[in-house]
């Protein structure tokens, strides 16, 4: 009898998708296989059929494999230069345009926000640049509920804050035992919500900036196009899109965005 590993793998992926509500067809097969194989090794199973049996018996293992598939890097400003560009170039430009239409509110979307480092960094940068009476609304989304739960607490280790200026840490964080908690920042609202970029419509509209960094590398071309079209539709006129340093825009949607900084992978809605 010949066992078709591809059939077993595809069946496993459908099972995880159905149980989790995450559309895994948007991820590369090679990535999914590598991450699932790591999880199978951790629990001591050596084939997809046996692992499916474990998932049926152990609900906690389903949560573990979902966490394994949704990679999350937990560190503030791991890549500092895009945030410097955001603070020094993008925010002043947005501020000038808002003044012309007599608005003092800005809206940002941190897509695939992981444990919340990015949306809090966006809030801190905004507070450092914008006038005190301006309102900042940040939507922070991810498909991992465990991440969102942790993000909403806003508690981080000192190691996770190592890339931030010590004066900024003192200003925006307060000690909680051995860890540090984000202080409440006046006029800044961060809403955390579960959202699947590969299958659901945009979380809202009229954003001034959409951050989606180091996420596209896990998606196939169709899912990239879907997601970027959604970002285009969710941005205000002349709104900004910031992607990861190693990522590129698919050919199909390049006419929708004009490059602002090739180095920092910043684009503007056309």
N, C-alpha and C positions, 0 to 999 in steps of 0.2 A: 504493500500500500504506500503510495506517494503522498506525503503531507505537504500541502501548499502553504508555505509560511506567509506568503503575501495575503492569502485569503484570511488566515488567522489574524494577521496584523490588522487588516482592514476591518474585520469584525470587532476586534478589540477597540479600535479607534471609534467606531460607531457606538459601541457600548459606553465608552467614557464620555463621548459627546452627548449622548442621550441623558446620561445620569447627571452630568454637570451643567448642561445647557450651553456649553462652550462649543462653537463650531470649529472643530479642529482641522477641517478640510482646508482652512486657510493657512495652515502651517506646512512647511516643507516636510516630506516623508523622512528624509535623512535626519532632520532635527528631532522629529517625534520618535523615531526608532532609537536614536542615541539616548534620549532622555528616559524613555520607557525601559530600555535595557539597563540603565543605571539603577532604576527603581527595582527591577526584577532581581538584579544582583544583590541589592540591599536586603531583600526579603527571602532570598534563597530559592527562587524559581528559575528554571532554565528554558521555558517555552511559553508562548503566548496563551495557549489553552489553559495551562496550569495557572497562569496569572489571572486570567478571566475568572477562574473558579475562586481565587482568593478575593477578587473584587466583589464577587457576589456574596461572600461570607463576611467580609470585613469592611464595613462602611468607612472606617477610619482610613483604610488603605486607599479608598477612592479619593479622599481629601488629600492624602499624601502624594498620589500620582498627579493630581491636578496642580498642586503646588510645585511639583517637579517640572511639569510642562510649562508653567508660567514663571519663567526665570525672573527673579527680582534682585537688583543690586541695591544694597542698603548703605548708601553713603551720600552725604550732602556735597553738592558741587564737585562730584568726581571729575567732571570735565568743566573747569571754571570759565574758560574763554567765552562760551556762548552766553553765560550769565553776565559777563562783563559787557559783551556786545548789547545784550538786552538792556542793561542798566544805562550804558553810556550813549547808545545810538537809538534804540527802538523806543524806550520810554519817553525821552525828550521829544521825539517826532510825534508820538501819539498825543502827548500833552499839548503840543502846539495845535494839532488838528482839532482836539477836543475844545480848546479855548475858542477856536473860530466858530464852533457851533454851540458855544456856551454850555458845554457839558463838563461835569467833573466826576464822571464814572467811567471806569475801565473794566473790561470783562476778559478773562483768560480761561483757556481750557488746557489742563494738564492731562493728556490722554495716556493711559497705561502708567499711572502715577506710582505704582509699586507701594512702598511703605510711607509715601508722603513727602519724601525729601524734596522733590521737585516743586510741588505746589507751595510748600512753606518757603522755599528759596525764592519763588516768584513773588510771594507776599512780602518777604523781607526786602528784596530789591526794589519793589514798588514803593514801599514805605520810605526807603532811603532817598528816592528821587521825587516822588509826587508830593504836592502840598498836603498838609495835614487834614484839610477838609475834603479831600477827594475820597471817593468810595471805590474799593477794589473788590470785585466779585470773581472768585476762582472756582471753576468746576474741576474736580479731580476724580478721574474715573479709572477703573481697573476691572478685570474679570475675576480677580482673586479676592474673595470676601475676607479671607484671613488678613491679607495685606491692608484692605480698607479699614478693617477693625483696628489694626495696629496704627494705621495712619491717623485715624480720628483721635487717638489718644495723644499723639504728638510727643511721645517720649523716646529719647534716643541715647545711645551710649556716647561717651566722649570720643571713641574711635570713629564713630560715624560723622562726627563734627570736625574731624582733624583738618579738612581742607578749607574751613571757614576762618576768617579773620577773628582772632580772640576777642577783639572789641565788639564785633557783631554778635558773637556767641554770648558775651556778657549782657548785651543790650536786649537780645530777643529770646534768651533761654534762662530758666531758673532751675536750680538743683532740686532733684527729687531722689534722695538717697544717693546712690552711686551714678545715677543717670541725670539727664537734663531734659526738661520739658519746655516746649514752645510756649512763650508767654502769649496771652491774648493781645492781639494787635488791633487797636481801635480802627474802625472804618474798613477793616479787611475781613471778608467772609469767604471761607473755604467750605464747599459742599462736596462730600465724598459720596460717590454712587457707583454701583456695579454697572458695567457696560462692556459689551463685546464689540470691538471695532470691526470685526469681520462679518457681522451679521445684522447688527442693529443700526437704525438711523442715527444721525448726529444727536448729541445730548441736548443741544440748544442752538441758538443762532446769534448773530451779531457779536461774535468774539473779536477782540482787537488782536489777539495773538493765540495761536494754537501751538502748543508744544507736544511733539510726538517723537521722542528721541530713542533710537536704538530698539525700535519695535518692528520696523519693516523688514529687518533682516530675517525674521522668522516667518514671513508671509510669502505666499506665491504671488505671481504677477497680477492675477485677477483680483485677489484680495487687496493688494496694494492700490490698484486703480480705484476700487470701490471706496476704500478708506480715504484716499486723497481727494476724490470727488466730494465725499462727505465733508471733509475739512474745508474745501473750497466753498461749499454751500453754507457752511456754518460761520464763515468769516465775514466781517464787515468789509465794505469797499476799502481797498488798500490795506487790509489786514495782513498780519505776518504769520508765516508758518516756519517753525524751527524743527529740523529733523536731526538725526544723529550724524556724527562726523563721517562714518563709514557708509552712509546711505546715499542713494541717488533717486531722483524722481523718474518714474517710468516714462518712456517716450510718449505714451498715449495722453498724458496729462500735462506735459511740459508747457503747452501754450496757455495753461491756466495760471501759471506762477512765473514771476520774473525774479531772477536771482538778485539778492541784495548783498549777500556776502557768501562767496563760494567757499571760502575758508571755514566759516562758521556754519555753513549750510542753513542760511536764512533766506527765505523767499517771501515775495509780496504777491498778494492776490491781484490778478490783472482784471 
